[in-house]
């Protein structure tokens, strides 16, 4: 033991302290609520006494990639009957939204009220090109396709608004090296801000909360996604939850794209890709990717995610 504590442990300690020091805040605003652990919710409840408009929460259960499936009422945060569902997506095109939603098919998602959360009513305010999918026989072939696509993006304006997303850090480093060998310069991003001047390569987890004009999802194969599910063979419920997190991760990665999305894999596609995605829409010949409504991404600095807005209040509920 090195004497350090985790963020969750720190939240638990702070929450315990605040149970006797509640005059900290009048209102609390919470974003990305689906990613918070029980200790975080106890801390939030301790920050502000119950009252009208005490806590405002934005959450999207489809983006739950850290495994904290829970119901807020267990932490004295009452939102049932006081929530609003946002159904209009301003970030992605209708084509990207439709493709991303297919990844979630077969999963059962529960919001923070404990109710079913479905994407059937969601729609996009914009249209664009169809998602481009590229099944490849080998990883070398896949890298060649990647270099052709990203090389074209790199020659455009503000190439840092384009990204290659992969499953883990080791794959990220392989991609950077492979593109360098093919004459395409990119930057691996782990911590900190995104540097200008070149397309970026990062993990799907790191990309959460960020958006790009164009996204390339590389390595969406049966070897990479889902990952680590066998470790849960001893517990079917844990295995089901792990599979949901993998679906959500792929959904998060795909929905980082505003205007264009390209997906590739070598050998067998991920089983999380539906038959209509991996076979019916697959194309073996690389299309020329023309920018869709160039410059429009400059106007879209604020995006509406598929979020559920919940307010815990004793008075009248208000929505933003």
C-alpha positions as CSV (number, residue, x, y, z in Angstrom):
1,X,0.0,0.0,0.0
2,X,1.4,3.4,-0.9
3,X,-1.0,5.5,1.1
4,X,-2.9,6.9,-1.8
5,X,-6.6,6.8,-2.4
6,X,-8.7,6.6,-5.5
7,X,-11.0,9.3,-6.8
8,X,-14.0,7.3,-5.6
9,X,-12.6,6.9,-2.2
10,X,-11.9,10.6,-2.0
11,X,-15.5,11.2,-2.9
12,X,-16.7,8.9,-0.2
13,X,-14.6,10.6,2.4
14,X,-15.8,14.1,1.3
15,X,-19.4,12.9,1.3
16,X,-19.1,11.6,4.8
17,X,-17.6,14.9,6.0
18,X,-20.3,16.9,4.3
19,X,-23.1,15.1,6.1
20,X,-22.5,17.5,8.9
21,X,-21.5,20.5,6.8
22,X,-24.4,20.9,4.3
23,X,-24.3,24.6,3.7
24,X,-21.9,24.3,0.7
25,X,-24.1,25.0,-2.3
26,X,-27.6,26.1,-3.2
27,X,-27.7,24.2,-6.5
28,X,-25.6,21.5,-8.1
29,X,-25.2,20.8,-11.8
30,X,-24.0,17.4,-12.9
31,X,-22.9,16.4,-16.4
32,X,-22.1,12.8,-17.6
33,X,-24.2,11.5,-14.8
34,X,-24.1,7.9,-16.2
35,X,-20.4,7.6,-15.3
36,X,-20.7,8.4,-11.6
37,X,-20.3,5.8,-8.9
38,X,-22.4,5.5,-5.7
39,X,-19.8,7.5,-3.7
40,X,-20.1,10.4,-6.2
41,X,-23.9,10.5,-5.8
42,X,-23.6,10.4,-2.0
43,X,-21.2,13.4,-2.2
44,X,-23.6,15.3,-4.5
45,X,-26.5,14.7,-2.2
46,X,-24.3,15.9,0.7
47,X,-23.4,19.1,-1.1
48,X,-26.8,20.6,-1.2
49,X,-29.9,20.2,1.0
50,X,-33.1,18.9,-0.6
51,X,-35.2,21.7,-2.0
52,X,-36.6,23.2,-5.2
53,X,-34.2,22.8,-8.1
54,X,-31.5,21.5,-5.9
55,X,-29.8,19.2,-8.4
56,X,-29.7,19.3,-12.2
57,X,-28.4,16.2,-14.0
58,X,-27.6,15.4,-17.6
59,X,-27.0,11.8,-18.4
60,X,-27.0,9.3,-21.3
61,X,-27.3,5.7,-20.3
62,X,-26.1,4.6,-23.8
63,X,-22.7,6.1,-23.0
64,X,-22.2,4.3,-19.7
65,X,-18.7,2.8,-20.2
66,X,-17.5,2.7,-16.6
67,X,-20.1,0.2,-15.2
68,X,-22.1,2.1,-12.6
69,X,-25.7,1.0,-13.2
70,X,-27.8,2.4,-10.4
71,X,-31.0,4.2,-9.5
72,X,-30.8,7.7,-8.0
73,X,-33.6,7.3,-5.5
74,X,-31.3,5.0,-3.5
75,X,-29.2,8.1,-2.7
76,X,-32.2,10.4,-1.8
77,X,-32.1,12.1,-5.2
78,X,-35.7,12.0,-6.4
79,X,-36.1,12.6,-10.2
80,X,-38.9,10.3,-11.2
81,X,-41.6,12.3,-12.9
82,X,-39.3,15.4,-13.1
83,X,-37.2,14.4,-16.1
84,X,-37.1,15.5,-19.8
85,X,-35.7,13.4,-22.7
86,X,-33.8,15.2,-25.4
87,X,-34.4,13.6,-28.7
88,X,-32.9,16.0,-31.3
89,X,-29.2,15.5,-32.0
90,X,-27.2,18.5,-33.2
91,X,-23.8,16.8,-33.4
92,X,-23.9,13.9,-35.8
93,X,-25.7,13.5,-39.1
94,X,-28.7,11.3,-39.5
95,X,-26.5,8.7,-41.2
96,X,-24.0,8.5,-38.4
97,X,-26.8,8.4,-35.8
98,X,-28.5,5.5,-37.5
99,X,-25.3,3.5,-37.8
100,X,-24.3,4.2,-34.2
101,X,-27.7,3.2,-32.9
102,X,-27.4,-0.2,-34.6
103,X,-24.4,-1.0,-32.4
104,X,-26.7,-0.8,-29.4
105,X,-29.3,-3.3,-30.7
106,X,-29.6,-6.3,-28.4
107,X,-28.6,-4.3,-25.3
108,X,-30.9,-3.3,-22.5
109,X,-30.3,0.2,-21.1
110,X,-31.7,1.7,-17.9
111,X,-31.6,5.4,-17.0
112,X,-31.0,6.8,-13.6
113,X,-34.8,6.6,-12.8
114,X,-34.6,2.9,-13.3
115,X,-36.7,3.0,-16.5
116,X,-35.9,1.6,-20.0
117,X,-33.9,4.0,-22.2
118,X,-34.3,3.6,-25.9
119,X,-33.1,5.4,-29.0
120,X,-36.2,4.9,-31.1
121,X,-37.3,8.6,-30.8
122,X,-33.9,10.2,-31.4
123,X,-33.3,12.1,-34.7
124,X,-30.7,14.3,-36.2
125,X,-30.9,17.9,-37.3
126,X,-28.4,17.3,-40.2
127,X,-27.7,14.9,-43.0
128,X,-24.5,13.8,-44.6
129,X,-22.8,10.9,-46.5
130,X,-23.4,7.3,-45.5
131,X,-21.0,5.7,-43.1
132,X,-18.2,4.1,-45.1
133,X,-17.2,0.5,-44.0
134,X,-14.1,-1.4,-45.1
135,X,-13.7,-5.1,-44.4
136,X,-10.1,-6.1,-45.0
137,X,-8.3,-9.4,-45.3
138,X,-5.2,-8.5,-43.3
139,X,-4.1,-5.8,-40.9
140,X,-1.6,-4.6,-43.6
141,X,-4.5,-4.1,-46.0
142,X,-6.4,-2.2,-43.3
143,X,-3.4,0.1,-42.6
144,X,-3.2,0.8,-46.4
145,X,-6.9,1.8,-46.4
146,X,-6.4,3.9,-43.3
147,X,-3.4,5.7,-44.8
148,X,-5.4,6.6,-47.9
149,X,-8.3,8.0,-46.0
150,X,-6.3,9.8,-43.3
151,X,-3.8,11.0,-45.8
152,X,-6.6,12.9,-47.6
153,X,-7.9,14.3,-44.3
154,X,-4.4,15.5,-43.4
155,X,-4.2,17.6,-46.5
156,X,-7.4,19.5,-45.6
157,X,-7.9,22.5,-43.4
158,X,-7.4,22.0,-39.7
159,X,-6.5,18.3,-39.8
160,X,-6.6,18.2,-36.0
161,X,-10.4,18.1,-36.3
162,X,-10.0,14.5,-37.7
163,X,-9.3,11.4,-35.6
164,X,-8.4,7.8,-35.7
165,X,-9.9,5.9,-32.7
166,X,-8.7,2.5,-31.5
167,X,-9.5,0.1,-28.7
168,X,-6.4,0.4,-26.6
169,X,-3.0,2.2,-26.2
170,X,-0.9,-0.5,-27.8
171,X,-3.1,-0.4,-30.9
172,X,-2.7,3.4,-30.9
173,X,1.1,3.3,-31.1
174,X,0.9,0.7,-33.9
175,X,-1.4,3.0,-35.9
176,X,0.9,6.0,-35.5
177,X,3.9,4.0,-36.6
178,X,2.0,2.4,-39.5
179,X,0.9,5.7,-40.8
180,X,4.3,7.2,-40.4
181,X,5.8,4.4,-42.6
182,X,3.2,5.3,-45.2
183,X,4.0,8.9,-45.2
184,X,1.1,10.2,-43.1
185,X,2.0,12.2,-40.0
186,X,-0.4,11.9,-37.0
187,X,-0.2,12.6,-33.3
188,X,-1.0,10.2,-30.5
189,X,-3.0,11.9,-27.8
190,X,-3.3,10.5,-24.3
191,X,-3.4,13.4,-21.8
192,X,-3.8,17.2,-22.3
193,X,-5.3,19.2,-25.2
194,X,-5.3,18.2,-28.8
195,X,-2.3,19.8,-30.7
196,X,-2.9,21.5,-34.0
197,X,-1.5,20.6,-37.4
198,X,-2.2,16.9,-37.8
199,X,-4.9,14.2,-37.4
200,X,-4.9,12.7,-34.0
201,X,-4.9,9.0,-32.8
202,X,-6.4,8.1,-29.5
203,X,-8.2,5.4,-27.7
204,X,-12.0,5.2,-27.7
205,X,-12.1,5.8,-24.0
206,X,-9.9,9.0,-24.4
207,X,-12.2,10.3,-27.1
208,X,-15.2,10.4,-24.8
209,X,-16.5,14.0,-24.4
210,X,-14.8,15.1,-27.6
211,X,-16.1,15.6,-31.1
212,X,-14.4,15.6,-34.5
213,X,-15.4,16.6,-38.0
214,X,-14.3,13.1,-39.3
215,X,-13.6,9.9,-37.4
216,X,-12.0,6.7,-38.6
217,X,-12.7,3.6,-36.3
218,X,-9.9,1.1,-36.9
219,X,-9.7,-2.5,-35.8
220,X,-13.4,-3.1,-35.2
221,X,-12.9,-6.8,-35.4
222,X,-13.8,-9.8,-33.3
223,X,-10.4,-9.8,-31.7
224,X,-10.7,-6.3,-30.3
225,X,-14.4,-5.6,-29.6
226,X,-15.7,-6.9,-27.3
227,X,-12.6,-7.2,-25.2
228,X,-12.1,-9.1,-21.9
229,X,-15.6,-10.7,-21.8
230,X,-14.2,-14.1,-21.0
231,X,-13.0,-12.9,-17.7
232,X,-16.7,-12.7,-16.6
233,X,-17.6,-16.3,-17.6
234,X,-18.2,-17.1,-13.9
235,X,-21.0,-14.6,-13.5
236,X,-23.6,-14.2,-16.2
237,X,-24.9,-10.9,-14.9
238,X,-21.4,-9.4,-14.8
239,X,-20.8,-10.7,-18.3
240,X,-23.9,-9.1,-19.6
241,X,-23.0,-5.8,-18.0
242,X,-19.5,-6.0,-19.5
243,X,-20.9,-6.6,-22.9
244,X,-23.2,-3.6,-22.5
245,X,-20.2,-1.5,-21.7
246,X,-18.4,-2.7,-24.9
247,X,-21.5,-1.8,-26.9
248,X,-21.6,1.6,-25.3
249,X,-17.9,2.2,-26.0
250,X,-18.3,1.5,-29.7
251,X,-21.4,3.7,-29.7
252,X,-19.4,6.5,-28.0
253,X,-16.6,6.2,-30.5
254,X,-18.8,6.3,-33.5
255,X,-20.8,9.3,-32.3
256,X,-17.7,11.4,-31.9
257,X,-18.0,12.1,-35.6
258,X,-19.9,15.1,-36.8
259,X,-19.8,14.9,-40.5
260,X,-18.1,11.7,-41.7
261,X,-17.5,8.2,-40.2
262,X,-15.3,5.5,-41.6
263,X,-15.0,2.0,-40.1
264,X,-12.7,-0.9,-40.9
265,X,-11.6,-4.3,-39.6
266,X,-9.4,-7.1,-40.7
267,X,-10.4,-10.8,-40.7
268,X,-13.8,-11.1,-38.9
269,X,-15.9,-8.1,-37.9
270,X,-16.9,-7.5,-34.3
271,X,-20.0,-9.4,-33.4
272,X,-21.4,-6.0,-32.1
273,X,-21.8,-4.9,-35.7
274,X,-25.2,-6.0,-36.9
275,X,-25.4,-8.0,-40.2
276,X,-26.7,-4.9,-41.9
277,X,-23.7,-2.9,-40.9
278,X,-20.9,-5.5,-41.4
279,X,-22.3,-7.1,-44.6
280,X,-25.1,-5.2,-46.3
281,X,-23.3,-1.8,-46.1
282,X,-19.8,-3.1,-46.5
283,X,-17.8,-1.9,-49.4
284,X,-14.4,-3.3,-50.5
285,X,-13.4,-0.4,-52.8
286,X,-12.4,2.8,-51.1
287,X,-14.6,5.7,-52.1
288,X,-13.3,9.2,-52.6
289,X,-14.4,10.9,-49.4
290,X,-15.6,14.4,-50.3
291,X,-16.2,16.9,-47.5
292,X,-19.9,17.2,-46.7
293,X,-20.9,20.8,-46.5
294,X,-17.4,22.0,-45.7
295,X,-17.2,24.6,-43.0
296,X,-20.5,23.5,-41.4
297,X,-18.6,21.9,-38.5
298,X,-17.3,25.4,-37.6
299,X,-20.9,26.4,-36.9
300,X,-21.5,23.4,-34.6
301,X,-19.6,24.3,-31.5
302,X,-22.4,23.0,-29.2
303,X,-23.8,19.6,-29.6
304,X,-26.8,18.0,-28.0
305,X,-26.0,14.4,-27.0
306,X,-28.7,11.8,-26.5
307,X,-29.2,12.8,-23.0
308,X,-31.8,12.5,-20.3
309,X,-32.3,15.6,-18.3
310,X,-33.4,15.1,-14.8
311,X,-34.1,17.6,-12.0
312,X,-34.6,16.7,-8.4
313,X,-36.9,19.4,-7.0
314,X,-39.9,19.8,-4.8
315,X,-41.2,22.7,-6.7
316,X,-42.0,23.1,-10.4
317,X,-39.7,21.2,-12.8
318,X,-38.0,23.3,-15.4
319,X,-36.1,22.2,-18.5
320,X,-33.3,23.8,-20.4
